[in-house]
Amino acid sequence: MRVEAVGICGSDLHWFEEGSVGGVPLTRPLSPGHELAGRTEDGRRVAVDPAIPCDECSLCREGHPNLCPSVRFAGYGEDDGALREWMAWPERCLFPLPDALSTVDGAMLEPLGVALHAVDLAHLRPGMTVGVFGCGPIGLLALQVARLAGATRLIATDLPTRPHRLDAARALGAEAVPADAGREASTILELTGGRGLDAAIEAAGENPAVDAAVDAVRPGARVVLAGIPAEDRISFRASPARRKGLSLVLSRRMKHTYPRAIRLAEDGHVELRELVTGRFRLEKAGEAFASASTRDGLKVVVEI
């Protein structure tokens, strides 16, 4: 397959900035990149699922390929990622792109799939008030998917030093609350009349965001932790979580989401293109990572 577009993900930035992801260090030179789309040798335009589960273990057979202990993943472990001109990948992981979607759109289907899976785990129902903590691309996509899942009120947070993310959340119909080391929960409680959020999705990868999510939800709510922290540890205050009887769910990549993601994007139900704020050629990949690491934009894409 000829690679044509690769998005830079937060986990790629962990490789770039820290040399590890989730406690797993780099042990060799690695080509990163797992948000990708391209063109097969026979001319088909495809989006690519970066995960190759074994399809044989009990977790795969039970419908949880994202939890496969033997999964291979582009840009992780022994498998180089998509920041190269050509790559071989199993055909079962390729999804034809409709004419309405560009290859850059195709690369955005992977983060959309992650957002879909996180919203699935939140068990949303029509009429809920949902909070998203962290408005990078995953958080902004989660806002859109939560609305499609029936949420009638959306509240989003991010750092005040990243006003463009708060503006993007507002443009998607959310009430934006600047993060304040976890203290933004009190503002959210005021906005909800003291009731709290019905569900929360944490997409920041920061412990203060986890604290804020725990404090801002109502008793009995679900909090989905989708962010990847720089240090391999997530913490939160136990007393409010225990008193509220919260369900904390950790999200692992995605599963069976590409067909839904393609339909949502093709039909215009989710906005992908406005999230792409930086485009670089492959020979400028170092500049692309440097740009993405500033967090001054939203999604940076390398076009090949």
QUILIN-V381746 format. One record per run of one state. SS is the DSSP state (2 for helix, 1 for strand, 0 for the rest). FROM is the first residue (numbers start at 1). LEN is the number of residues. If there is no record, write none. Layout:
ss: <SS/SS>
from: <FROM/FROM>
len: <LEN/LEN>
This chain:
ss: <0/1/0/2/0/1/0/1/0/1/0/1/0/1/0/2/0/2/0/1/0/1/0/1/0/1/0/2/1/0/2/0/1/0/2/0/1/0/2/0/1/0/2/0/1/0/2/1/0/2/0/1/0/2/0/2/1/2/0/1/0>
from: <1/2/8/10/19/20/22/24/26/35/40/45/49/51/53/58/62/65/68/72/74/76/77/79/80/86/87/91/94/97/103/123/129/134/137/149/153/160/163/172/175/180/184/192/197/203/207/217/226/238/245/247/251/258/267/273/276/282/294/299/304>
len: <1/6/2/9/1/2/2/2/9/5/5/4/2/2/5/4/3/3/4/2/2/1/2/1/6/1/4/3/3/6/20/6/5/3/12/4/7/3/9/3/5/4/8/5/6/4/10/9/12/7/2/4/7/9/6/3/6/12/5/5/1>
